[in-house]
Amino acid sequence: MRNSIIFMASAISAGLSASSAIAESGLEPPMDLLAAQLRTQGFACDHPDSARLEKDASKPNAKVWIVACKGVHYRMTVVPDLAAKIEKLDN
């Protein structure tokens, strides 16, 4: 059980690290990866609608995303190898 949790955390971390490269290359935002991170940290996001990178708020090693999930919006600060900082936004 512990190994599967470590594996899952590693997979999500690797995916979110890759999301920075995807965002910088101009490809579609990794909505599914961000939604998975939200769910892992206890937030509801079964069907992500969009994910937008906030370039002005982001730093080289901390990307800030606005994720919309079925009427709920979250601001996620994603740092490699750490849990995301998540704020639920008022609509």
C-alpha positions as CSV (number, residue, x, y, z in Angstrom):
1,M,0.0,0.0,0.0
2,R,2.7,2.4,0.9
3,N,4.6,1.7,-2.3
4,S,1.6,2.4,-4.4
5,I,1.1,5.7,-2.6
6,I,4.7,6.7,-3.2
7,F,4.4,5.6,-6.9
8,M,1.2,7.6,-7.3
9,A,2.8,10.7,-5.7
10,S,5.9,10.3,-8.0
11,A,3.7,9.9,-11.1
12,I,1.7,13.0,-10.3
13,S,4.9,15.0,-9.5
14,A,6.5,13.9,-12.7
15,G,3.3,14.8,-14.6
16,L,3.1,18.2,-13.1
17,S,6.8,18.8,-13.7
18,A,6.1,18.0,-17.3
19,S,3.2,20.4,-17.3
20,S,5.6,23.3,-17.0
21,A,7.3,22.2,-20.2
22,I,4.0,21.8,-21.9
23,A,2.8,25.2,-20.9
24,E,6.1,26.8,-22.0
25,S,5.9,25.1,-25.4
26,G,2.4,26.6,-26.0
27,L,0.6,23.3,-26.1
28,E,-2.8,22.6,-24.5
29,P,-2.7,22.9,-20.7
30,P,-2.6,19.7,-18.8
31,M,-6.2,19.9,-17.4
32,D,-6.4,16.2,-16.5
33,L,-3.1,16.3,-14.5
34,L,-4.1,19.3,-12.6
35,A,-7.6,17.9,-11.9
36,A,-5.9,14.7,-10.7
37,Q,-3.8,16.7,-8.3
38,L,-6.8,18.6,-7.0
39,R,-8.6,15.3,-6.3
40,T,-5.5,13.8,-4.6
41,Q,-5.5,16.8,-2.3
42,G,-9.2,16.4,-1.4
43,F,-10.8,18.9,-3.8
44,A,-13.7,18.1,-6.1
45,C,-12.8,18.2,-9.8
46,D,-14.3,15.3,-11.8
47,H,-14.7,17.1,-15.1
48,P,-12.2,19.9,-15.7
49,D,-13.4,22.6,-18.1
50,S,-10.2,24.6,-18.5
51,A,-6.8,25.3,-17.2
52,R,-5.1,28.6,-17.7
53,L,-1.5,29.5,-16.8
54,E,-1.1,32.8,-15.0
55,K,2.2,33.9,-16.5
56,D,2.5,37.1,-14.4
57,A,2.0,35.2,-11.1
58,S,4.2,32.3,-12.0
59,K,7.9,31.9,-11.3
60,P,10.4,29.7,-13.0
61,N,10.0,26.9,-10.4
62,A,6.4,27.7,-9.3
63,K,3.7,27.7,-12.0
64,V,0.3,29.3,-11.1
65,W,-2.8,27.8,-12.8
66,I,-6.5,28.7,-12.8
67,V,-8.5,25.5,-13.1
68,A,-12.2,25.5,-13.8
69,C,-14.1,22.4,-12.7
70,K,-17.9,22.2,-13.2
71,G,-18.6,25.7,-11.9
72,V,-15.8,25.8,-9.3
73,H,-12.5,27.7,-9.9
74,Y,-9.2,27.0,-8.2
75,R,-5.9,28.8,-8.2
76,M,-3.1,26.2,-8.0
77,T,0.5,26.9,-7.4
78,V,2.5,23.9,-8.6
79,V,6.0,23.4,-7.4
80,P,7.9,20.2,-8.5
81,D,8.2,17.6,-5.7
82,L,5.8,19.4,-3.4
83,A,2.0,19.3,-2.9
84,A,0.3,22.1,-4.8
85,K,-1.0,25.2,-2.9
86,I,-4.7,25.3,-3.8
87,E,-7.1,28.2,-3.2
88,K,-10.8,27.9,-4.0
89,L,-11.8,31.1,-5.9
90,D,-15.2,32.9,-5.6
91,N,-17.0,32.9,-8.9
